[in-house]
Amino acid sequence: MTDIVRIEPGPRMSQAVVHGGLVYTAGQVALGAPGASVADQTRDILSRIDALLATAGTSKEKLLTTTIWLADMSTFAEMNEVWDGWVAPGHTPGRATVESKLAAPQFTVEIAVIAAV
């Protein structure tokens, strides 16, 4: 039986779950969201993802897939500018980006990843 490790578990969800050699993050939003630009929210989220991956014993070089939700698709280029500076060259994951109403109006970006450990 393979162990399941929950990172930062809460009553509703864990921020990440490790199982079977993979880490799955919950959708991450910016902690400093109110008034922050899409670029600032994206930087905040990617920093949070870096920390979760490190806690799981892996890194962005082992990303397999990413899902990005934008509250407004017109901010796609702004988000991508930050993403392109963060993602590891030669290790880009599969990715989907969609427009969606997010959990609260102050959130403009949400990102979830799956990575190998």
Backbone torsions as a table, in degrees:
resi	resn	phi	psi	omega
1	MET	NA	130.9	179.8
2	THR	-88.0	133.8	178.9
3	ASP	-69.4	151.5	172.5
4	ILE	-112.3	125.4	179.0
5	VAL	-111.6	125.0	179.0
6	ARG	-104.8	126.0	-179.3
7	ILE	-101.6	126.5	-177.9
8	GLU	51.9	57.5	179.2
9	PRO	-70.4	146.1	176.3
10	GLY	-132.9	-177.0	-178.0
11	PRO	-69.2	-24.5	-177.8
12	ARG	-105.3	-36.4	-176.2
13	MET	-161.3	162.9	171.1
14	SER	-99.4	150.2	178.5
15	GLN	-71.7	-26.0	174.4
16	ALA	-157.2	153.7	177.1
17	VAL	-134.1	132.0	178.3
18	VAL	-109.8	129.0	179.4
19	HIS	-161.0	137.9	174.0
20	GLY	58.2	35.4	177.9
21	GLY	80.4	9.1	179.9
22	LEU	-126.3	152.6	171.5
23	VAL	-119.8	132.1	180.0
24	TYR	-115.5	121.6	176.5
25	THR	-94.6	152.0	168.4
26	ALA	-70.7	164.1	173.2
27	GLY	-61.1	125.7	-177.6
28	GLN	-101.1	135.0	174.8
29	VAL	-120.6	163.5	-177.5
30	ALA	-71.8	131.6	178.5
31	LEU	-71.4	-29.9	178.9
32	GLY	-103.1	43.5	-170.6
33	ALA	-66.1	-45.0	-172.4
34	PRO	-54.8	120.3	178.2
35	GLY	81.1	-5.4	-178.1
36	ALA	-81.1	144.3	177.7
37	SER	-70.2	166.5	175.4
38	VAL	-58.3	-42.3	178.8
39	ALA	-61.5	-45.6	179.7
40	ASP	-65.3	-41.2	177.9
41	GLN	-63.9	-40.6	179.3
42	THR	-62.9	-44.5	177.9
43	ARG	-59.4	-45.1	179.4
44	ASP	-59.3	-47.7	-179.1
45	ILE	-62.9	-46.0	-178.2
46	LEU	-65.4	-33.9	174.8
47	SER	-64.5	-40.8	178.2
48	ARG	-65.0	-41.4	177.8
49	ILE	-63.9	-42.5	175.8
50	ASP	-54.3	-45.2	-178.2
51	ALA	-66.1	-43.2	178.9
52	LEU	-64.1	-43.0	178.6
53	LEU	-62.6	-41.3	178.5
54	ALA	-62.5	-42.8	177.9
55	THR	-60.8	-35.5	179.0
56	ALA	-79.2	-7.1	179.0
57	GLY	87.4	27.9	-179.8
58	THR	-142.8	-168.4	-177.2
59	SER	-155.2	174.1	-178.2
60	LYS	-63.0	-18.8	176.7
61	GLU	-66.9	-15.2	-178.6
62	LYS	-110.6	18.1	176.8
63	LEU	-62.7	138.7	176.0
64	LEU	-105.5	-44.7	-179.0
65	THR	-151.1	152.5	179.3
66	THR	-138.5	140.2	171.2
67	THR	-119.7	129.2	-179.7
68	ILE	-121.2	129.0	175.4
69	TRP	-110.2	129.9	175.8
70	LEU	-115.1	137.0	176.8
71	ALA	-68.0	-25.4	-178.3
72	ASP	-145.5	113.5	-176.3
73	MET	-62.2	-16.5	177.5
74	SER	-67.1	-11.3	178.5
75	THR	-96.3	9.7	-177.9
76	PHE	-54.3	-47.5	-178.5
77	ALA	-64.6	-40.3	179.4
78	GLU	-62.6	-45.5	177.6
79	MET	-63.7	-44.4	-178.3
80	ASN	-62.3	-33.0	178.5
81	GLU	-60.0	-42.6	177.9
82	VAL	-71.9	-45.6	178.9
83	TRP	-55.4	-47.9	-176.8
84	ASP	-61.5	-31.3	177.1
85	GLY	-79.1	-16.1	-177.4
86	TRP	-99.4	-42.5	-173.5
87	VAL	-63.1	142.9	-176.8
88	ALA	-75.8	119.2	178.2
89	PRO	-55.0	135.2	-179.2
90	GLY	82.2	-3.4	-178.9
91	HIS	-130.1	31.1	-178.0
92	THR	-69.9	136.3	-179.1
93	PRO	-84.8	169.3	163.6
94	GLY	-62.9	149.0	-174.9
95	ARG	-150.9	142.1	170.7
96	ALA	-125.4	138.3	176.0
97	THR	-128.6	126.1	-178.0
98	VAL	-133.2	157.3	173.1
99	GLU	-91.7	134.4	-177.1
100	SER	-156.3	148.7	170.6
101	LYS	-71.8	127.2	-177.1
102	LEU	-94.4	177.0	-170.8
103	ALA	-61.3	-30.1	179.6
104	ALA	-146.9	150.7	-173.9
105	PRO	-63.1	-22.6	179.5
106	GLN	-74.9	-14.7	179.1
107	PHE	-89.1	126.8	178.9
108	THR	-112.6	-13.3	-178.2
109	VAL	-142.5	142.0	170.3
110	GLU	-140.3	138.3	-177.1
111	ILE	-136.0	134.6	173.0
112	ALA	-127.2	145.0	-179.9
113	VAL	-132.7	159.3	167.3
114	ILE	-125.4	132.5	-178.7
115	ALA	-137.2	155.1	171.8
116	ALA	-77.7	147.4	177.3
117	VAL	-96.3	NA	NA
